[in-house]
Amino acid sequence: TDPRELEADRAAGKRNFAAAERLLSSVVADAPHNGGAWFKLASIRRALDDITGALDAITGALRIDPLAFLPLLMKASLLEQLGEADTAAELY
């Protein structure tokens, strides 16, 4: 595990979501194949009310594993928040 990812986990645990977002953004920039980091980044961006950014990050996770249950569920939920209920329903 990338040490920055662990540091991001600690920052998120302290509710320092901005720091966690910066760290995870750098992790996925350097390791775009890290689906777990993409998922964490989506979660952090959602906590920051950056729904569009969260959707971008969850799309990164789904590029790695298109059938991953939790990323699909999060994508549906994010789409629903953006008012795209019909598209979200297809994923649920």
N, C-alpha and C positions, 0 to 999 in steps of 0.2 A: 504494500500500500504506500502510495506517495505520502511523504510527511506533510505536505500541504493539505492533503485531504483530512489527515488526522487533526491538523491545526484548525481546519474549517469546522470539523465536528465539535471541537472544544469551543470555538467561537459561537457556533450555533447554540450550544448548550448554555452559553452565557447570554443568549439572545442578541448577540452582536452579528446580526444577519448581513450587514453591509460588508464586514470583514470576511465572513464565510463566503459571500458571493464573489468577492475579489479572488480569494484563494481557489475556489472551485472553478472559476472561469479560467484561471491560469492552468489548473490541472487538465481540464478538457482541451485547452488549446495545445498543450504538449502531448496529451494522450487521448486523442479523439475516439479511441476504441474502448474507453473506460465507461461502460454503461452505468455502473453504480455512481460514478461521479456526475454523470449527466442527470441521473435521477435526483441526486442530492441537490444539484444546482437548480433543478426545476422546483424542488420543494422550498429552497431558500428564496428563490425569486417569488414564489407564491406568497411566502410569509412577508415579503416586502411589498406585496400588492402589485407586483409586476407580472400581470397575467400573460401578456404577450411574450415577455421574456421567458416565463415559465413554460409556455407552449413551445417556444423555440428550443429550449433545453430538453423537454420531454421528447421532442422530435429527434433530437440527437440520440437519446437512449433507445428509441424505437428503430433507428437506423441500424443499431447493433443487434437488437433482438426484437423483430417486428411483432412477435406474439407474446411478449412479456406482459403478464397480467396486470401488475401494479402500474407500469407506465401507461398501458392502454386505459386503465381505469382513471388515472390522473388526467390523461389527455381528454377523455370524455367529460370529466368534471370541469376542466379548464374551458373547453368549448362551450359548455353549458353556461359558465360564468360570462362568456363573451356573447351570449345570446344566440348561439348556434345550436339550439336544442335538437333539431332534426339530425344534424351531423353527429352530435353527442349520442343520440339514441342508437345510431348505427353501431357505435362502439360498445355500448352497454350490453 
